[in-house]
């Protein structure tokens, strides 16, 4: 009787672990789909802006609910260029979470696909080292849009993070002020099969890209194979 009970408990734990892993793999795959769709739209991320990004963070379906005050939560993946100065090919993805809140006259709900471009080494290493608060620990601004948009704007020159969103629902957009970015270590464990931090994933050498992350990495590699700001980024 005890052996059957023990076996049943073991099966439940294994099934629970497989479900969690499949859920994170699906989220990583969805990040690749979102990135591809955004890059294929007319009002997409300008090529010259993407070519100067050190890292890209994709959050599919960030949820924002509000009745009098609001809060947002999303989970997705961060991919950085490899190399000491982020000037190589795009590397393995690390899972991240976006959390935040905002106050004001709000009513309704919104699901938003969000893409963040990390524009310099300082911003990338800050995000990989600890939880960061946007607007305080790392400067953030809405990124220029459209294929012909100029990247020579104050936001592009000064902000460490540029944000792009694709929104559905009752809100026109999403505010990142006061939101926080942190590594999702539980999700990373499900993706890579062991406890591993985001910094080790991104900065470690020779890290293999998991199957569920290949589409996202391939989309980025095809869209921006080289870091055009390598000579000018903050070292």
SULGI-V803069 format. One record per pair of residues at least 6 apart in sequence whose ideal C-beta (glycine too) atoms are under 8 Angstrom apart, sorted by the first residue. I is the first residue (numbers start at 1). J is the second residue. D is the distance in whole Angstrom. If there is no record, write none. Layout:
i=I j=J d=D
i=I j=J d=D
//
This chain:
i=17 j=190 d=8
i=20 j=186 d=8
i=20 j=190 d=5
i=21 j=190 d=4
i=21 j=191 d=7
i=23 j=190 d=8
i=24 j=95 d=7
i=24 j=187 d=5
i=24 j=190 d=4
i=24 j=191 d=5
i=24 j=212 d=8
i=25 j=190 d=8
i=25 j=191 d=7
i=25 j=210 d=8
i=25 j=211 d=8
i=25 j=212 d=4
i=26 j=212 d=8
i=27 j=60 d=7
i=27 j=75 d=6
i=27 j=76 d=7
i=27 j=77 d=7
i=27 j=95 d=8
i=27 j=187 d=7
i=28 j=77 d=5
i=28 j=93 d=6
i=28 j=95 d=7
i=28 j=191 d=6
i=28 j=210 d=7
i=28 j=212 d=4
i=28 j=213 d=5
i=28 j=216 d=7
i=29 j=212 d=5
i=29 j=213 d=8
i=29 j=215 d=6
i=29 j=216 d=8
i=30 j=60 d=4
i=30 j=61 d=8
i=31 j=58 d=4
i=31 j=59 d=8
i=31 j=60 d=6
i=31 j=76 d=5
i=31 j=77 d=5
i=31 j=93 d=8
i=31 j=213 d=8
i=31 j=216 d=5
i=32 j=58 d=8
i=32 j=213 d=7
i=32 j=214 d=8
i=32 j=215 d=3
i=32 j=216 d=3
i=32 j=217 d=8
i=32 j=218 d=8
i=32 j=219 d=6
i=33 j=60 d=8
i=33 j=215 d=7
i=34 j=58 d=6
i=34 j=60 d=5
i=34 j=113 d=5
i=34 j=115 d=7
i=34 j=166 d=8
i=35 j=56 d=7
i=35 j=58 d=5
i=35 j=115 d=7
i=35 j=216 d=6
i=35 j=219 d=5
i=35 j=220 d=7
i=36 j=215 d=7
i=36 j=219 d=5
i=37 j=166 d=8
i=38 j=44 d=6
i=38 j=45 d=7
i=38 j=113 d=7
i=38 j=115 d=6
i=38 j=164 d=7
i=38 j=166 d=6
i=39 j=45 d=7
i=39 j=50 d=8
i=39 j=219 d=7
i=39 j=223 d=5
i=42 j=146 d=7
i=42 j=147 d=7
i=43 j=145 d=5
i=43 j=146 d=5
i=44 j=145 d=7
i=44 j=146 d=7
i=44 j=147 d=7
i=45 j=115 d=7
i=45 j=117 d=7
i=45 j=143 d=7
i=45 j=145 d=7
i=45 j=164 d=6
i=46 j=144 d=6
i=46 j=145 d=7
i=46 j=146 d=6
i=46 j=147 d=6
i=46 j=148 d=8
i=46 j=149 d=5
i=46 j=150 d=8
i=46 j=151 d=6
i=47 j=147 d=7
i=47 j=223 d=8
i=47 j=224 d=7
i=48 j=151 d=5
i=48 j=228 d=7
i=49 j=117 d=7
i=49 j=143 d=6
i=49 j=144 d=6
i=49 j=149 d=8
i=49 j=151 d=5
i=49 j=156 d=6
i=49 j=162 d=7
i=50 j=56 d=8
i=50 j=117 d=7
i=50 j=223 d=6
i=50 j=224 d=5
i=51 j=224 d=5
i=51 j=226 d=7
i=51 j=227 d=7
i=51 j=228 d=4
i=51 j=229 d=7
i=52 j=119 d=6
i=52 j=151 d=7
i=52 j=156 d=8
i=52 j=227 d=7
i=52 j=228 d=6
i=52 j=229 d=4
i=52 j=233 d=8
i=53 j=117 d=4
i=53 j=118 d=6
i=53 j=119 d=6
i=53 j=162 d=8
i=53 j=224 d=7
i=53 j=227 d=8
i=54 j=80 d=6
i=54 j=81 d=6
i=54 j=86 d=4
i=54 j=118 d=5
i=54 j=119 d=7
i=54 j=120 d=6
i=54 j=121 d=6
i=54 j=123 d=7
i=54 j=124 d=5
i=54 j=227 d=7
i=54 j=233 d=7
i=55 j=78 d=6
i=55 j=79 d=7
i=55 j=80 d=4
i=55 j=81 d=7
i=55 j=86 d=7
i=55 j=117 d=8
i=55 j=118 d=4
i=55 j=123 d=8
i=55 j=124 d=5
i=55 j=127 d=7
i=55 j=202 d=8
i=56 j=78 d=7
i=56 j=79 d=5
i=56 j=80 d=8
i=56 j=115 d=7
i=56 j=116 d=7
i=56 j=117 d=6
i=56 j=118 d=7
i=56 j=220 d=6
i=57 j=76 d=6
i=57 j=77 d=7
i=57 j=78 d=4
i=57 j=79 d=8
i=57 j=96 d=6
i=57 j=115 d=7
i=57 j=116 d=4
i=57 j=118 d=7
i=57 j=127 d=8
i=57 j=181 d=7
i=58 j=76 d=5
i=58 j=77 d=6
i=58 j=79 d=8
i=58 j=113 d=8
i=58 j=114 d=7
i=58 j=115 d=5
i=58 j=116 d=8
i=58 j=216 d=7
i=59 j=74 d=4
i=59 j=75 d=7
i=59 j=76 d=4
i=59 j=96 d=8
i=59 j=98 d=5
i=59 j=113 d=7
i=59 j=114 d=4
i=59 j=115 d=8
i=59 j=116 d=8
i=60 j=74 d=8
i=60 j=76 d=6
i=60 j=113 d=6
i=61 j=74 d=7
i=61 j=111 d=5
i=61 j=112 d=7
i=61 j=113 d=6
i=62 j=72 d=6
i=62 j=73 d=7
i=62 j=74 d=3
i=62 j=98 d=6
i=62 j=111 d=7
i=62 j=112 d=5
i=62 j=113 d=7
i=62 j=114 d=5
i=62 j=174 d=7
i=63 j=72 d=7
i=63 j=73 d=6
i=63 j=74 d=7
i=63 j=109 d=7
i=63 j=110 d=7
i=63 j=111 d=6
i=64 j=70 d=6
i=64 j=71 d=7
i=64 j=72 d=4
i=64 j=109 d=7
i=64 j=110 d=5
i=64 j=111 d=8
i=64 j=112 d=7
i=64 j=171 d=7
i=64 j=174 d=6
i=65 j=71 d=7
i=65 j=109 d=5
i=65 j=110 d=8
i=66 j=102 d=8
i=66 j=106 d=4
i=66 j=107 d=6
i=66 j=108 d=7
i=66 j=109 d=7
i=67 j=106 d=8
i=67 j=107 d=6
i=68 j=105 d=8
i=68 j=106 d=7
i=68 j=107 d=8
i=69 j=101 d=7
i=69 j=102 d=7
i=69 j=103 d=5
i=69 j=104 d=7
i=69 j=106 d=7
i=70 j=101 d=6
i=70 j=102 d=5
i=70 j=103 d=7
i=70 j=104 d=7
i=70 j=106 d=5
i=71 j=100 d=7
i=71 j=101 d=4
i=71 j=102 d=7
i=72 j=98 d=7
i=72 j=99 d=7
i=72 j=100 d=5
i=72 j=101 d=7
i=72 j=102 d=8
i=72 j=174 d=7
i=72 j=179 d=6
i=73 j=97 d=8
i=73 j=98 d=7
i=73 j=99 d=6
i=73 j=100 d=8
i=74 j=97 d=7
i=74 j=98 d=4
i=74 j=112 d=8
i=74 j=114 d=6
i=75 j=95 d=7
i=75 j=96 d=7
i=75 j=97 d=5
i=75 j=98 d=7
i=75 j=184 d=6
i=75 j=187 d=7
i=76 j=95 d=7
i=76 j=96 d=6
i=76 j=98 d=7
i=76 j=114 d=8
i=77 j=93 d=4
i=77 j=94 d=7
i=77 j=95 d=6
i=77 j=96 d=7
i=77 j=213 d=7
i=77 j=216 d=6
i=78 j=93 d=7
i=78 j=94 d=5
i=78 j=95 d=8
i=78 j=96 d=5
i=78 j=127 d=7
i=78 j=198 d=7
i=78 j=202 d=7
i=79 j=90 d=5
i=79 j=91 d=7
i=79 j=92 d=8
i=79 j=93 d=5
i=79 j=94 d=8
i=79 j=213 d=8
i=79 j=216 d=6
i=79 j=217 d=6
i=79 j=220 d=6
i=80 j=86 d=6
i=80 j=90 d=7
i=80 j=91 d=6
i=80 j=118 d=7
i=80 j=124 d=6
i=80 j=202 d=5
i=81 j=87 d=6
i=81 j=88 d=6
i=81 j=89 d=7
i=81 j=90 d=6
i=81 j=91 d=7
i=81 j=227 d=5
i=82 j=88 d=4
i=82 j=89 d=6
i=82 j=90 d=7
i=82 j=91 d=4
i=82 j=205 d=8
i=85 j=121 d=6
i=85 j=230 d=6
i=85 j=233 d=7
i=85 j=235 d=6
i=86 j=121 d=6
i=86 j=124 d=6
i=86 j=227 d=6
i=86 j=233 d=7
i=87 j=226 d=8
i=87 j=227 d=5
i=87 j=230 d=4
i=88 j=227 d=8
i=89 j=221 d=6
i=89 j=225 d=7
i=90 j=217 d=5
i=90 j=220 d=5
i=90 j=221 d=5
i=91 j=202 d=6
i=91 j=207 d=6
i=91 j=209 d=7
i=91 j=217 d=8
i=92 j=201 d=5
i=92 j=202 d=7
i=92 j=207 d=4
i=92 j=208 d=7
i=92 j=209 d=5
i=92 j=210 d=7
i=92 j=213 d=7
i=92 j=217 d=8
i=93 j=191 d=8
i=93 j=201 d=7
i=93 j=209 d=7
i=93 j=210 d=8
i=93 j=213 d=4
i=93 j=216 d=6
i=93 j=217 d=7
i=94 j=128 d=8
i=94 j=183 d=6
i=94 j=188 d=6
i=94 j=198 d=4
i=94 j=201 d=4
i=94 j=202 d=5
i=95 j=183 d=7
i=95 j=184 d=4
i=95 j=187 d=4
i=95 j=188 d=5
i=95 j=191 d=6
i=95 j=198 d=8
i=96 j=127 d=8
i=96 j=181 d=6
i=96 j=182 d=7
i=96 j=183 d=6
i=96 j=184 d=6
i=96 j=198 d=7
i=97 j=181 d=8
i=97 j=182 d=5
i=97 j=183 d=8
i=97 j=184 d=4
i=97 j=187 d=8
i=98 j=114 d=7
i=98 j=179 d=6
i=98 j=180 d=7
i=98 j=181 d=6
i=99 j=179 d=7
i=99 j=180 d=5
i=99 j=182 d=7
i=100 j=134 d=8
i=100 j=176 d=7
i=100 j=178 d=6
i=100 j=179 d=3
i=100 j=180 d=6
i=101 j=178 d=7
i=101 j=179 d=8
i=102 j=175 d=5
i=102 j=177 d=7
i=102 j=178 d=7
i=106 j=171 d=8
i=107 j=170 d=7
i=108 j=169 d=7
i=108 j=170 d=3
i=108 j=171 d=7
i=109 j=169 d=6
i=109 j=170 d=7
i=110 j=167 d=6
i=110 j=168 d=7
i=110 j=169 d=4
i=110 j=170 d=6
i=110 j=171 d=4
i=110 j=174 d=7
i=111 j=167 d=8
i=111 j=168 d=5
i=111 j=169 d=6
i=112 j=165 d=5
i=112 j=166 d=7
i=112 j=167 d=5
i=112 j=168 d=7
i=112 j=169 d=8
i=112 j=171 d=8
i=112 j=173 d=8
i=112 j=174 d=5
i=113 j=165 d=7
i=113 j=166 d=4
i=113 j=167 d=8
i=114 j=163 d=7
i=114 j=164 d=7
i=114 j=165 d=5
i=114 j=166 d=8
i=114 j=174 d=7
i=115 j=163 d=7
i=115 j=164 d=4
i=115 j=165 d=8
i=116 j=140 d=8
i=116 j=161 d=5
i=116 j=162 d=7
i=116 j=163 d=5
i=116 j=164 d=8
i=116 j=181 d=8
i=117 j=143 d=6
i=117 j=161 d=7
i=117 j=162 d=4
i=117 j=163 d=8
i=117 j=164 d=8
i=118 j=124 d=5
i=118 j=127 d=7
i=118 j=160 d=7
i=118 j=161 d=6
i=119 j=156 d=7
i=119 j=159 d=7
i=119 j=160 d=6
i=119 j=161 d=7
i=119 j=162 d=6
i=119 j=229 d=8
i=119 j=233 d=8
i=120 j=160 d=6
i=120 j=229 d=8
i=120 j=233 d=5
i=120 j=234 d=4
i=121 j=233 d=6
i=121 j=234 d=5
i=121 j=235 d=6
i=122 j=160 d=6
i=122 j=234 d=5
i=123 j=138 d=5
i=123 j=160 d=3
i=123 j=161 d=6
i=124 j=202 d=8
i=126 j=132 d=6
i=126 j=137 d=6
i=126 j=138 d=6
i=126 j=160 d=8
i=127 j=138 d=7
i=127 j=181 d=6
i=128 j=183 d=8
i=128 j=198 d=6
i=128 j=199 d=4
i=128 j=202 d=6
i=128 j=203 d=7
i=129 j=199 d=7
i=130 j=182 d=8
i=131 j=180 d=5
i=131 j=181 d=7
i=131 j=182 d=4
i=131 j=183 d=8
i=132 j=138 d=5
i=132 j=180 d=7
i=132 j=181 d=5
i=132 j=182 d=8
i=133 j=178 d=7
i=133 j=179 d=7
i=133 j=180 d=5
i=134 j=140 d=4
i=134 j=161 d=7
i=134 j=176 d=5
i=134 j=177 d=7
i=134 j=178 d=7
i=134 j=179 d=5
i=134 j=180 d=7
i=134 j=181 d=7
i=135 j=176 d=7
i=135 j=177 d=5
i=135 j=178 d=6
i=136 j=178 d=8
i=138 j=160 d=5
i=138 j=161 d=6
i=138 j=181 d=8
i=139 j=158 d=7
i=139 j=159 d=5
i=139 j=160 d=5
i=139 j=161 d=7
i=140 j=159 d=6
i=140 j=160 d=7
i=140 j=161 d=4
i=140 j=162 d=8
i=140 j=163 d=6
i=140 j=176 d=5
i=140 j=177 d=8
i=141 j=155 d=4
i=141 j=156 d=8
i=141 j=158 d=8
i=141 j=159 d=4
i=141 j=161 d=8
i=141 j=162 d=6
i=141 j=163 d=7
i=142 j=155 d=7
i=142 j=162 d=7
i=142 j=163 d=6
i=142 j=164 d=8
i=143 j=155 d=7
i=143 j=156 d=7
i=143 j=162 d=3
i=143 j=163 d=6
i=143 j=164 d=5
i=144 j=150 d=7
i=144 j=151 d=6
i=144 j=153 d=6
i=144 j=155 d=7
i=144 j=156 d=6
i=144 j=162 d=8
i=145 j=164 d=7
i=155 j=162 d=7
i=156 j=162 d=7
i=163 j=176 d=6
i=165 j=173 d=6
i=165 j=174 d=5
i=167 j=173 d=6
i=167 j=174 d=7
i=183 j=197 d=6
i=183 j=198 d=4
i=183 j=199 d=8
i=185 j=195 d=7
i=185 j=196 d=8
i=185 j=197 d=6
i=185 j=198 d=8
i=188 j=195 d=8
i=188 j=196 d=6
i=188 j=197 d=7
i=188 j=198 d=6
i=188 j=201 d=7
i=189 j=195 d=5
i=189 j=196 d=7
i=191 j=210 d=6
i=191 j=212 d=7
i=191 j=213 d=7
i=192 j=201 d=7
i=192 j=210 d=7
i=201 j=207 d=6
i=209 j=217 d=5
i=227 j=233 d=8
//
